[in-house]
Amino acid sequence: MDAWQPIDDLIVQRRIIAGMQAIRQAEGCSLEQAISLFVERYELLRQRRPDDFEVSHDGYWHGVYT
């Protein structure tokens, strides 16, 4: 199994905080780095698996302030 699969699932499910926490734990990185990695992975998943997302791009980030 791909090491990113559990994190990808969190990203697709819009579990943003849990996804960032999982990235920080897996990568041992700062919050700022986790945010960058999360956004990069989100964009990749949006391209590869667009039908897996239940909300639009704008809806996904609604209410998220970093």
DSSP file (Angstrom, degrees, kcal/mol; ACC not computed):
  #  RESIDUE AA STRUCTURE BP1 BP2  ACC     N-H-->O    O-->H-N    N-H-->O    O-->H-N    TCO  KAPPA ALPHA  PHI   PSI    X-CA   Y-CA   Z-CA
    1    1 A M              0   0    0      0, 0.0     2,-0.2     0, 0.0     0, 0.0   0.000 360.0 360.0 360.0 142.3    0.0    0.0    0.0
    2    2 A D    >   -     0   0    0      1,-0.1     3,-1.7     2,-0.1     0, 0.0  -0.443 360.0-132.8 -63.6 133.6    1.1    3.5   -0.8
    3    3 A A  T 3  S+     0   0    0      1,-0.3     4,-0.3    -2,-0.2    -1,-0.1   0.756 106.6  54.8 -62.4 -23.7    2.3    5.3    2.4
    4    4 A W  T 3> S+     0   0    0      1,-0.2     4,-3.4     2,-0.1    -1,-0.3   0.568  80.3  95.3 -84.9  -9.1    0.2    8.3    1.4
    5    5 A Q  H <> S+     0   0    0     -3,-1.7     4,-2.4     1,-0.2    -1,-0.2   0.892  84.6  46.3 -54.8 -47.8   -3.0    6.3    1.1
    6    6 A P  H  > S+     0   0    0      0, 0.0     4,-1.6     0, 0.0    -1,-0.2   0.894 116.5  46.1 -62.5 -36.4   -4.3    7.0    4.6
    7    7 A I  H  > S+     0   0    0     -4,-0.3     4,-2.4    -3,-0.2    -2,-0.2   0.907 110.0  53.8 -70.2 -41.6   -3.4   10.7    4.2
    8    8 A D  H  X S+     0   0    0     -4,-3.4     4,-2.9     1,-0.2     5,-0.2   0.907 106.1  53.6 -57.5 -42.0   -5.0   10.8    0.8
    9    9 A D  H  X S+     0   0    0     -4,-2.4     4,-2.1    -5,-0.2    -1,-0.2   0.905 108.8  48.7 -60.1 -42.1   -8.2    9.4    2.3
   10   10 A L  H  <>S+     0   0    0     -4,-1.6     5,-2.9     2,-0.2    -1,-0.2   0.898 111.9  49.6 -64.2 -40.5   -8.3   12.2    4.9
   11   11 A I  H ><5S+     0   0    0     -4,-2.4     3,-1.5     1,-0.2    -2,-0.2   0.945 112.2  46.4 -64.5 -48.2   -7.7   14.8    2.2
   12   12 A V  H 3<5S+     0   0    0     -4,-2.9    42,-0.5     1,-0.3    -1,-0.2   0.861 110.7  53.3 -63.0 -35.7  -10.5   13.5    0.0
   13   13 A Q  T 3<5S-     0   0    0     -4,-2.1    -1,-0.3    -5,-0.2    -2,-0.2   0.434 114.9-118.5 -79.2   1.5  -12.8   13.3    3.0
   14   14 A R  T < 5 +     0   0    0     -3,-1.5     2,-1.3    -4,-0.2     3,-0.2   0.819  65.4 146.3  62.8  33.9  -12.1   17.0    3.7
   15   15 A R     >< +     0   0    0     -5,-2.9     4,-2.5     1,-0.2    -1,-0.2  -0.620  18.2 166.6 -95.6  72.4  -10.6   16.1    7.1
   16   16 A I  H  >  +     0   0    0     -2,-1.3     4,-2.4     1,-0.2    -1,-0.2   0.897  66.9  43.7 -63.5 -49.9   -8.1   18.9    6.7
   17   17 A I  H  > S+     0   0    0      1,-0.2     4,-2.5     2,-0.2    -1,-0.2   0.933 115.7  48.6 -64.6 -45.3   -6.8   19.2   10.3
   18   18 A A  H  > S+     0   0    0      1,-0.2     4,-2.3     2,-0.2    -1,-0.2   0.886 111.1  52.3 -61.5 -37.5   -6.5   15.4   10.7
   19   19 A G  H  X S+     0   0    0     -4,-2.5     4,-2.2     2,-0.2    -2,-0.2   0.912 110.1  47.0 -64.6 -42.5   -4.7   15.3    7.3
   20   20 A M  H  X S+     0   0    0     -4,-2.4     4,-2.5     2,-0.2    -2,-0.2   0.889 111.7  51.0 -67.2 -38.6   -2.2   17.9    8.4
   21   21 A Q  H  X S+     0   0    0     -4,-2.5     4,-2.3     2,-0.2    -2,-0.2   0.909 110.1  50.1 -63.4 -41.2   -1.6   16.2   11.7
   22   22 A A  H  X S+     0   0    0     -4,-2.3     4,-2.7     2,-0.2    -2,-0.2   0.892 110.6  49.6 -65.3 -39.2   -1.0   12.9    9.8
   23   23 A I  H  X S+     0   0    0     -4,-2.2     4,-3.0     2,-0.2     5,-0.4   0.928 110.1  50.6 -64.4 -44.7    1.5   14.6    7.5
   24   24 A R  H  X>S+     0   0    0     -4,-2.5     4,-1.9     1,-0.2     5,-0.6   0.910 114.1  44.8 -60.1 -41.8    3.3   16.2   10.4
   25   25 A Q  H  <5S+     0   0    0     -4,-2.3    -2,-0.2     2,-0.2    -1,-0.2   0.933 117.3  43.6 -68.3 -45.2    3.6   12.8   12.1
   26   26 A A  H  <5S+     0   0    0     -4,-2.7    -2,-0.2     1,-0.2    -1,-0.2   0.879 126.6  30.6 -68.8 -38.3    4.6   10.9    9.0
   27   27 A E  H  <5S-     0   0    0     -4,-3.0    -1,-0.2    -5,-0.2    -2,-0.2   0.616  95.0-132.9 -98.1 -15.0    7.1   13.5    7.8
   28   28 A G  T  <5 +     0   0    0     -4,-1.9     2,-0.2    -5,-0.4    -3,-0.2   0.915  59.1 141.2  62.8  42.6    8.3   14.9   11.1
   29   29 A C      < -     0   0    0     -5,-0.6    -1,-0.2    -6,-0.3    -2,-0.1  -0.595  54.6 -91.3-115.9 173.2    7.9   18.4    9.7
   30   30 A S     >  -     0   0    0     -2,-0.2     4,-2.3    -3,-0.1     5,-0.1  -0.241  40.8-105.8 -74.8 168.5    6.6   21.8   10.9
   31   31 A L  H  > S+     0   0    0      2,-0.2     4,-2.5     1,-0.2     5,-0.2   0.907 121.6  53.9 -61.5 -42.3    3.1   23.0   10.6
   32   32 A E  H  > S+     0   0    0      1,-0.2     4,-1.9     2,-0.2    -1,-0.2   0.907 110.4  46.1 -60.5 -42.6    4.1   25.3    7.7
   33   33 A Q  H  > S+     0   0    0      2,-0.2     4,-2.7     1,-0.2    -1,-0.2   0.886 110.8  53.4 -67.0 -38.8    5.7   22.4    5.8
   34   34 A A  H  X S+     0   0    0     -4,-2.3     4,-2.7     2,-0.2    -2,-0.2   0.889 107.1  51.8 -64.1 -39.1    2.6   20.2    6.5
   35   35 A I  H  X S+     0   0    0     -4,-2.5     4,-2.5     2,-0.2    -1,-0.2   0.939 111.4  47.1 -61.9 -46.3    0.3   22.9    5.1
   36   36 A S  H  X S+     0   0    0     -4,-1.9     4,-2.4     1,-0.2    -2,-0.2   0.925 114.1  46.6 -61.4 -45.5    2.5   23.1    1.9
   37   37 A L  H  X S+     0   0    0     -4,-2.7     4,-2.6     2,-0.2     5,-0.2   0.895 111.6  52.1 -64.1 -39.9    2.6   19.3    1.6
   38   38 A F  H  X S+     0   0    0     -4,-2.7     4,-2.9    -5,-0.2    -2,-0.2   0.941 111.1  46.3 -60.8 -48.5   -1.2   19.1    2.2
   39   39 A V  H  X S+     0   0    0     -4,-2.5     4,-2.5     2,-0.2    -2,-0.2   0.909 112.7  50.2 -63.3 -42.8   -1.9   21.6   -0.6
   40   40 A E  H  X S+     0   0    0     -4,-2.4     4,-2.0    -5,-0.2    -1,-0.2   0.930 114.2  44.2 -59.9 -45.6    0.4   19.9   -3.0
   41   41 A R  H  X S+     0   0    0     -4,-2.6     4,-2.7     2,-0.2    -2,-0.2   0.895 111.1  54.4 -68.7 -39.3   -1.1   16.6   -2.4
   42   42 A Y  H  X S+     0   0    0     -4,-2.9     4,-2.5    -5,-0.2    -2,-0.2   0.935 109.1  48.2 -57.2 -48.1   -4.7   18.0   -2.6
   43   43 A E  H  X S+     0   0    0     -4,-2.5     4,-1.5     1,-0.2    -1,-0.2   0.887 111.7  49.8 -62.7 -39.6   -3.9   19.5   -6.0
   44   44 A L  H  X S+     0   0    0     -4,-2.0     4,-2.5     2,-0.2     5,-0.2   0.929 112.3  47.0 -63.0 -45.8   -2.5   16.2   -7.2
   45   45 A L  H  X S+     0   0    0     -4,-2.7     4,-3.3     1,-0.2    -2,-0.2   0.867 106.9  57.3 -65.8 -36.6   -5.5   14.3   -6.0
   46   46 A R  H  < S+     0   0    0     -4,-2.5    -1,-0.2    -5,-0.2    -2,-0.2   0.871 112.7  42.5 -60.1 -36.7   -7.9   16.9   -7.6
   47   47 A Q  H  < S+     0   0    0     -4,-1.5    -2,-0.2    -5,-0.2    -1,-0.2   0.916 123.7  34.8 -75.2 -44.6   -6.2   16.1  -10.9
   48   48 A R  H  < S+     0   0    0     -4,-2.5    -2,-0.2     1,-0.2    -3,-0.2   0.814 133.4  22.2 -82.6 -32.3   -6.0   12.3  -10.5
   49   49 A R    ><  +     0   0    0     -4,-3.3     3,-1.7    -5,-0.2     4,-0.4  -0.338  66.7 150.6-134.1  52.9   -9.2   11.6   -8.6
   50   50 A P  G >  S+     0   0    0      0, 0.0     3,-1.1     0, 0.0    -1,-0.1   0.820  73.2  58.3 -60.2 -31.7  -11.6   14.5   -9.2
   51   51 A D  G 3  S+     0   0    0      1,-0.2    -5,-0.1    -3,-0.1    -2,-0.0   0.636  93.2  68.5 -74.5 -12.5  -14.7   12.3   -8.9
   52   52 A D  G <  S+     0   0    0     -3,-1.7     2,-0.4    -7,-0.2    -1,-0.2   0.683  82.8  87.4 -78.2 -17.7  -13.7   11.3   -5.3
   53   53 A F    <   -     0   0    0     -3,-1.1   -40,-0.1    -4,-0.4   -41,-0.1  -0.684  59.7-163.3 -87.3 133.8  -14.3   14.8   -4.0
   54   54 A E  S    S+     0   0    0    -42,-0.5     2,-0.3    -2,-0.4    -1,-0.1   0.590  73.0  50.2 -90.6 -12.4  -17.8   15.6   -2.8
   55   55 A V  S    S-     0   0    0      1,-0.1   -41,-0.0     2,-0.0    -2,-0.0  -0.875  88.5-103.0-124.7 158.3  -17.4   19.4   -2.8
   56   56 A S     >  -     0   0    0     -2,-0.3     4,-2.2     1,-0.1     5,-0.1  -0.143  41.3 -99.5 -68.1 170.6  -16.0   21.9   -5.4
   57   57 A H  H  > S+     0   0    0      2,-0.2     4,-1.3     1,-0.2     5,-0.1   0.940 126.3  45.2 -58.0 -47.9  -12.6   23.4   -5.1
   58   58 A D  H  > S+     0   0    0      1,-0.2     4,-0.6     2,-0.2    -1,-0.2   0.898 112.9  50.8 -64.5 -40.0  -14.0   26.6   -3.6
   59   59 A G  H >4 S+     0   0    0      1,-0.2     3,-0.6     2,-0.2    -1,-0.2   0.833 103.0  61.0 -65.6 -33.0  -16.3   24.6   -1.2
   60   60 A Y  H 3< S+     0   0    0     -4,-2.2    -1,-0.2     1,-0.2    -2,-0.2   0.903 111.4  37.3 -60.5 -42.8  -13.3   22.5    0.0
   61   61 A W  H >< S+     0   0    0     -4,-1.3     3,-2.2    -3,-0.2    -1,-0.2   0.433  83.8 128.5 -93.5  -0.3  -11.5   25.5    1.3
   62   62 A H  T << S+     0   0    0     -4,-0.6     3,-0.1    -3,-0.6    -3,-0.0  -0.379  82.2   9.6 -60.0 126.0  -14.5   27.4    2.6
   63   63 A G  T 3  S+     0   0    0      1,-0.3     2,-0.6    -2,-0.1    -1,-0.3   0.484  97.3 124.0  84.2   3.6  -13.9   28.3    6.3
   64   64 A V    <   +     0   0    0     -3,-2.2     2,-0.5     2,-0.0    -1,-0.3  -0.869  34.4 178.2-100.7 123.5  -10.2   27.3    6.2
   65   65 A Y              0   0    0     -2,-0.6    -3,-0.0     1,-0.1    -4,-0.0  -0.985 360.0 360.0-127.8 122.6   -7.8   30.1    7.2
   66   66 A T              0   0    0     -2,-0.5    -1,-0.1   -31,-0.0   -31,-0.0   0.388 360.0 360.0-119.4 360.0   -4.1   29.5    7.4
